[in-house]
Amino acid sequence: MEPNLRVLVASPLGGIIAPVLSQYFPASTVAVASDVDEVRGRIVGRFRFDVVISDLIWNKPEMEYRFDGLDVLDLLRETKRQSEVLLAAQGHSMESDHLDEARLRADEIAEFYDKSSGVPALLDAIQRAATGRSDQVAPPPQGPPALCALFTEQRGETAGRLAGAIAAKSAWDYNSLAQVARVGLNTANKATNTYIGPIILARKELPEGTPLTQGAVFRWCGEHAHYLISWCRRNGHADVLGPRFT
């Protein structure tokens, strides 16, 4: 008997894969949400989906920094519409921080889907998710702590806020950082040695012999911009990002 599923494809390219899913699961309902408003419209106040397939990083210029798979997880949780979620990743280095947080939220995810594995692997993953047979999501590998685990308590949250302002290019020096992040100049001046710098050192992301300077901290924020902007947007610090990212 064909499964009768409600499947949501949350992706800018969802319209490409949806016909394949409808053909393979003809008794099922396949919905597509290709932007933020459509995702909200499909989830809020609607029947729960059996399986939600979401891109981890939304590779569309106008949404790349404004929405991602972690937003989808947040929305499902906030609306109490938790579903079996397949997070689709491409294996790019820009996804590593997002993957770290996602692994720490393993109870909200059925599986990660590697886009390079092709359609047959996706169909198999959907069947496993729908029947509760998904493999347990592995915890983060041993190594540097996840950024989200370091952005906790007052000091960590301040570090995340400062780093997000720098990543969004809303601040270019300590004076502008104090203004944008709405902190005292003394706090902004400590971004290197007290707030962001210790996180870089804890994650061992400063090349050996490289001094911990303002320039090194600002470069690090740029390298992690995708996640830092996402974290600020989703944790009540969108005001430091500017209108381009909210």
C-alpha positions in Angstrom: 0.0 0.0 0.0 1.4 3.4 -1.0 2.1 5.7 2.0 -0.2 8.6 2.4 2.2 11.3 3.6 2.2 15.1 4.0 5.6 16.3 2.9 6.9 19.8 2.9 9.9 20.8 0.8 11.4 24.0 2.2 13.9 25.1 -0.4 14.4 27.8 -3.0 14.6 24.9 -5.5 11.8 22.9 -4.0 9.8 23.1 -7.2 12.4 21.0 -9.0 12.3 18.0 -6.6 8.6 18.1 -5.8 7.3 16.5 -9.0 9.7 13.6 -8.4 8.4 13.1 -4.9 4.8 13.3 -6.1 5.5 10.7 -8.7 7.2 8.3 -6.3 4.6 8.9 -3.5 1.4 9.3 -5.6 -0.9 9.0 -2.6 0.9 11.7 -0.7 0.6 15.5 -0.6 3.8 17.3 -1.5 3.9 21.0 -0.7 6.7 23.5 -1.6 7.8 26.6 0.3 10.5 28.5 -1.6 10.8 31.6 0.6 10.3 32.8 4.2 6.7 33.8 3.8 5.8 30.5 2.1 7.5 28.5 4.9 5.5 30.3 7.5 2.3 30.0 5.5 2.7 26.3 5.2 3.5 25.6 8.8 1.7 28.2 11.0 -1.9 27.2 11.9 -1.8 24.2 9.4 -1.9 20.5 9.8 1.4 18.9 10.9 3.6 17.5 8.1 4.9 14.0 8.4 8.2 14.9 6.8 9.8 18.3 6.3 12.8 18.5 3.9 14.7 21.7 4.3 18.0 23.1 2.9 20.5 23.8 5.7 21.8 26.8 3.8 19.4 28.6 1.5 21.5 29.3 -1.6 19.6 32.1 -3.1 21.2 35.6 -3.0 18.2 37.4 -1.4 17.8 34.7 1.3 21.3 33.3 1.9 21.8 35.4 5.0 18.2 35.9 6.0 16.8 32.3 6.4 18.2 28.8 6.8 17.3 25.3 8.0 17.8 26.3 11.6 15.0 28.9 11.2 12.8 26.0 10.0 13.6 24.0 13.1 12.8 27.1 15.3 9.5 27.6 13.5 8.4 24.0 13.9 9.3 24.1 17.6 7.7 27.4 18.3 4.4 26.4 16.6 4.5 22.9 18.1 4.4 21.5 14.6 7.4 19.2 15.0 7.9 16.8 12.2 10.4 14.3 10.9 13.0 16.8 9.5 15.6 16.0 6.8 18.2 18.7 6.7 19.8 18.8 3.2 23.5 19.9 3.2 26.0 20.2 0.4 29.2 19.6 2.5 30.6 23.1 2.1 32.8 24.5 4.8 30.3 27.4 5.3 27.8 24.9 6.7 30.0 23.6 9.5 28.8 25.9 12.2 25.2 25.3 11.2 25.8 21.6 11.3 27.4 21.9 14.8 24.2 23.5 16.1 21.9 21.1 14.3 23.8 18.1 15.8 23.2 19.5 19.2 19.5 19.6 18.3 19.4 16.0 17.3 16.0 15.4 18.9 14.5 17.8 16.3 16.1 16.1 13.2 15.4 12.7 11.6 18.5 12.7 9.4 21.0 14.8 7.4 20.7 14.4 3.7 23.8 14.8 1.6 22.7 16.5 -1.7 25.5 14.8 -3.6 24.0 11.4 -2.9 21.2 11.9 -5.4 17.4 11.4 -5.5 17.3 7.7 -4.7 19.0 8.4 -1.3 16.5 11.2 -0.6 13.6 8.9 -1.3 15.0 6.2 1.0 15.5 8.9 3.7 11.9 10.0 3.4 10.7 6.5 3.8 12.9 6.0 6.9 11.7 9.2 8.4 8.0 8.5 7.7 8.3 5.1 9.4 10.5 6.1 12.3 13.5 4.1 11.1 15.9 7.0 10.6 19.4 6.6 11.8 20.1 8.5 15.0 21.9 11.8 14.3 25.4 11.6 15.5 26.6 14.2 18.0 29.3 16.7 17.0 32.7 15.0 16.5 35.3 15.5 19.2 37.0 18.8 18.7 36.4 22.5 19.2 33.2 23.4 20.9 30.2 24.6 18.8 29.8 28.3 18.5 26.2 28.1 19.8 27.6 26.4 23.0 29.9 29.3 23.6 27.3 32.0 23.0 25.6 31.3 26.4 25.3 33.2 29.6 25.9 36.9 29.7 29.5 37.0 28.4 28.9 34.5 25.6 25.8 36.3 24.5 27.6 39.6 24.4 30.4 37.9 22.4 27.8 36.6 19.9 26.2 40.0 19.6 29.5 41.8 19.0 30.7 39.1 16.5 27.4 39.4 14.6 27.7 43.1 14.2 31.2 42.7 12.8 30.1 39.8 10.5 27.3 41.9 9.1 29.8 44.8 8.4 27.7 47.0 10.6 30.9 47.9 12.6 34.4 48.5 11.3 36.2 49.6 14.5 35.6 49.6 18.3 33.8 53.0 18.2 31.3 51.9 15.6 31.0 48.5 17.3 30.0 50.2 20.6 27.4 52.2 18.8 25.8 49.4 16.7 25.9 46.8 19.5 24.6 49.4 22.0 27.3 48.6 24.5 29.8 50.8 26.3 33.0 51.7 24.5 34.9 49.8 27.3 33.0 46.7 26.4 33.6 47.1 22.6 37.3 47.6 23.3 37.4 44.3 25.1 36.0 42.4 22.0 39.5 41.1 21.2 40.8 40.0 24.6 37.7 39.4 26.7 34.8 38.4 24.4 35.5 37.2 20.9 39.2 36.5 21.2 38.9 33.7 23.9 36.3 32.0 21.7 38.7 31.9 18.8 41.4 30.5 21.0 39.1 27.9 22.6 38.3 26.7 19.1 42.0 26.8 18.1 41.2 28.8 15.0 44.2 31.2 15.2 47.1 30.0 13.2 50.2 29.3 15.3 52.3 32.4 15.7 49.5 34.8 14.7 48.9 37.5 17.3 45.4 38.0 18.6 44.7 41.5 17.2 41.7 43.5 16.2 42.3 42.6 12.6 42.5 38.8 13.4 39.2 39.0 15.3 37.4 41.0 12.5 38.7 38.5 9.9 37.4 35.6 12.0 34.0 37.1 12.2 33.9 37.5 8.4 34.9 33.8 8.0 32.0 32.7 10.2 29.5 35.3 8.9 26.9 32.9 7.7 26.4 31.4 11.1 27.0 34.6 13.2 24.3 36.4 11.3 22.0 33.4 11.6 22.6 33.2 15.3 22.0 36.9 15.9 18.8 36.8 13.8 17.4 33.8 15.6 18.4 34.8 19.2 17.0 38.3 19.6 20.0 40.3 18.3 18.9 41.2 14.8 19.2 44.9 15.6 23.0 44.7 15.2 22.7 43.3 11.6 21.0 46.1 9.7 18.1 45.8 7.3 20.0 43.7 4.7 19.9 40.6 6.9 16.5 40.9 8.6 
